[in-house]
């Protein structure tokens, strides 16, 4: 089973597009860290904790040794937040797929053997695994386009044709 470790920006986009329920139904093990959860607002955290209780989302807990390694990652990776470094450590520790839209985090992983995916991959995977049908997929992509204007227009055009 594929292990996915997700950043806050992916979770927030999924919550805003009302696709989080589908995401947590994917045939994958999905984790994040407490530091990433802490980046979400109270309402978002309530929904995410519901998924933790239901077993769709797990929290990667840092040991004291893990936290030391995270602090080292933070010291050598200018521009990354503590939360970014927690998921970077978790991805490396579990040999997992990193889900993020954060450019700096993606750039840090370029020299490592880390698979990195973004929100479009998540939507495509929900379609592929039949969590969303084509109509829902298109509707949710249009909603994503409205809420996240930073995403590349050509990726939307390719999928919505």
ChimeraX attribute file (.defattr): number of C-alpha atoms within 10 A of each C-alpha:
attribute: neighborCount
match mode: 1-to-1
recipient: residues
	/A:1	6
	/A:2	11
	/A:3	16
	/A:4	22
	/A:5	25
	/A:6	26
	/A:7	27
	/A:8	23
	/A:9	18
	/A:10	20
	/A:11	24
	/A:12	18
	/A:13	17
	/A:14	20
	/A:15	17
	/A:16	16
	/A:17	19
	/A:18	14
	/A:19	21
	/A:20	19
	/A:21	15
	/A:22	17
	/A:23	22
	/A:24	20
	/A:25	17
	/A:26	18
	/A:27	15
	/A:28	14
	/A:29	17
	/A:30	24
	/A:31	23
	/A:32	25
	/A:33	21
	/A:34	16
	/A:35	20
	/A:36	21
	/A:37	20
	/A:38	13
	/A:39	15
	/A:40	16
	/A:41	10
	/A:42	11
	/A:43	9
	/A:44	16
	/A:45	16
	/A:46	13
	/A:47	13
	/A:48	23
	/A:49	16
	/A:50	12
	/A:51	16
	/A:52	16
	/A:53	10
	/A:54	11
	/A:55	13
	/A:56	22
	/A:57	23
	/A:58	19
	/A:59	16
	/A:60	18
	/A:61	15
	/A:62	16
	/A:63	9
	/A:64	9
	/A:65	9
	/A:66	15
	/A:67	16
	/A:68	12
	/A:69	16
	/A:70	21
	/A:71	16
	/A:72	12
	/A:73	19
	/A:74	18
	/A:75	13
	/A:76	9
	/A:77	15
	/A:78	10
	/A:79	11
	/A:80	17
	/A:81	15
	/A:82	17
	/A:83	21
	/A:84	25
	/A:85	23
	/A:86	26
	/A:87	28
	/A:88	24
	/A:89	19
	/A:90	23
	/A:91	24
	/A:92	15
	/A:93	10
	/A:94	12
	/A:95	16
	/A:96	22
	/A:97	19
	/A:98	26
	/A:99	26
	/A:100	22
	/A:101	20
	/A:102	15
	/A:103	8
	/A:104	15
	/A:105	21
	/A:106	19
	/A:107	10
	/A:108	14
	/A:109	15
	/A:110	11
	/A:111	8
	/A:112	9
	/A:113	9
	/A:114	17
	/A:115	15
	/A:116	19
	/A:117	17
	/A:118	17
	/A:119	19
	/A:120	17
	/A:121	12
	/A:122	17
	/A:123	23
	/A:124	15
	/A:125	16
	/A:126	22
	/A:127	18
	/A:128	13
	/A:129	14
	/A:130	14
	/A:131	20
	/A:132	19
	/A:133	13
	/A:134	14
	/A:135	10
	/A:136	13
	/A:137	20
	/A:138	18
	/A:139	14
	/A:140	19
	/A:141	20
	/A:142	14
	/A:143	15
	/A:144	22
	/A:145	16
	/A:146	12
	/A:147	13
	/A:148	12
	/A:149	9
	/A:150	9
	/A:151	15
	/A:152	10
	/A:153	10
	/A:154	9
	/A:155	10
	/A:156	16
	/A:157	9
	/A:158	8
	/A:159	13
	/A:160	13
	/A:161	6
